[in-house]
Structures are given as structure tokens and as C-alpha cells.
Amino acid sequence: MTRCPLSARSAITAFLLAASATCGFARDAVIEGKDNWLFAGWESLTVDRPAAERSSIQLIADVNRGLAQQNIKLIVAVVPIKPRYYKALLPDGLSIAEAVEKRYDFLLVELRSAGIAAPDLRDALKKVIVGKQEVFYRADFHWTTFAAEAAADQIADVIKSVGPLPGKAGSGAQLGDWINDRHLGDLAANFLSPERKRIIGPESYVIRKPASGNATLLDSDPSPVAVVGNSFVQPYFGFPQRLSNQIDRPVSLKWNPGDIGPWTTLLQFLQSAEFKSNPVKFLVWQFNEGQLQNGPDAVGEWAAQSILPPRQWLLKVEESLQK
């Protein structure tokens, strides 16, 4: 289990590892848009699968009930797809189909109808746009630190609205100063030819320098909140640190590169020694919008070791919660 924040070097190393693996099963890996903007080709802008999404949400609802029996509140955080914010930069002839355009609203309605807390992260990302910051990086699959922190603020508000958290006030993460880290985005670095990489070029990643003393401080206190997800919530982009800062308590973090998938990542967290010794009060489970089309048995979407029949996966979750 990883505690946030990591050192600057280890955070950047983790980012690069995730970037190389997040999109391991891409078909047409990159869509090259206008003005050297890149988009993930594996996220279809024309095909939606509502029946599959409902099946995934039923599994999440089953998890939600199991967690509730352990007095743990589940919050599902769904990150919108990048093209929603950069439609004008898609290549000519490519647009978001109506079904995909309406999908985020559909997912929220289905999640909430199933009794699952699911904040609309588009509200947080609007604040980033109003602040004249980018929501996603130009040549990268991931959101910016500005977007990650805005989303963390929104999740923190949900948590704080429930009531006081256990633990010691003043044990949250301190936020470091802003720094620039210039490199190629992961879509360019991992999927383009050397010639195209030179044309696309690096970009500036505005991130926070880890504040000194945070690791020791956080390791000394139990975490009432856990974050489970993929590389969007890794410390490089600042989501867990900002969440910890806003709730003024430590935050546990379990993340994997995207090809491991959200189902296996959650199971790994529930089976971990840290969860057994410190059952949290809130569990924030992060998905990317398109991932909800793919259940635990989605061959070709997740790494082979992550594939499980949904019923078997759910049984493992239930067993983990009962131990």
C-alpha cells in the first residue's frame, strides 16, 4: 500500500511506469488531433454499451452494500473522457456520438439510483476551465494537476458533509510549491514514431513539489479515507495529497496502471494487510468513464492476470470484507 505523498523522484518514476502500461491493450492507440493534440484511440467516441455499464454498476452496488455492512462509505469518482473538453481539437470528420455524449449523465443516474454516492466531477472541472487552466495535458491521457486537485476538493466536500472524521486534526498532507516538469506526454512517448515525437514535442507539467516531512507525518497516523484507482490518482498529479490536505487527515492510496483494471485494484486493496488492520471510514473508488463498459471479465481490456468472471470476483470481494 502506498501512502501519499511520495518523494519527487519516486513520484515521477511511478508516473512514467504508469504511462507505459496504462494503455497496453490499445487498438488504434492514438488519435492525432489539431494543433498537436493527442487523444486515446482505445476510448471510442461512437460506441456505447449501456447494458454492460449497468452490469458494472450492479457489481459496484453489491460492493457498496458489503462496505456499508462494515460501516464504510463508498464514493465512486468517474473521470470524464478528455475529448469532452477538447471537441474543437478532434481531427476533421471525428465527433462524439450522441450516445457517448449523454453517457456521463447516464452513468451518474444509474449509480445514484443504485444508492451509490457519485459526485459529478464535471462540476469540479468547470472550475478549472473558469480559472483558465487546462483540464488535460495536450499529448497525454491524464488530467492536469489543476483538474486532479479540483476533483479532490469536490470529493473532500462530500466526505466532510457526512460529519467529523476520526483521527488527529493537523495530520493531513501539506502541499508543496508549484514546479515545472517538462517531458513528452505518455500518448506521444509510448505510441508515436521518433519523427512524430519530435513534431509533437514535450510540454510543461505543472505539479507540486512534495512538501518536506509529509511522509513521516502520514505514516504515523491511521487513514480514515482510502483512494483506489489507476494512474489518474497517483501522487504525481496530486489527487491524494490534495484530498488529505482538504480533509486534514491521512489518506491511503492503492493504484495500479490502467491495464490492471479497477476491479483487481479494489480486490488487492481489500485483501491488503493495511485494510485489515485499519478499516477505513470512506473508500473513494476512481474509474475512467469508458472503463464502466468493461467488467472483471473483459478480455482484451485488462491484463490476463486481472481477468475473473464477475461472480467469482464478487465472491472474493465478499470474502475479503468478512475476514
Buried (B, 14 or more C-beta within 10 A) or exposed (E): BBBBBBEBEBBBEBBBEBBEBBBBBBEEBBBBBEEBBBBBBBBBBEEBBBEBBBBBBBBBBBBBBBBEEEEBBBBBBBBBBBBBBBEEBBEEEEBBEEEBBEBBEBBBEBBBEBEBBBBBBBEBBBBBBEEEBBBBBBBBBBBBBBBBBBBBBBBBEBBEEEEEBEBEEEBBBBBBEEEEBEBBBBBBBBBBEEEBBEEBEBBEBBBBBBBEEBBEBBEEBBBBBBBBBBBBBBBBBBBBBBBBBBBBBBBBBBBBBBBBBBBBBBBBBBBBEBBEEBBBBBBBBBBBBBBBBBBBBBEEBBBEEBBBEBEEBBEBBBEBBEE
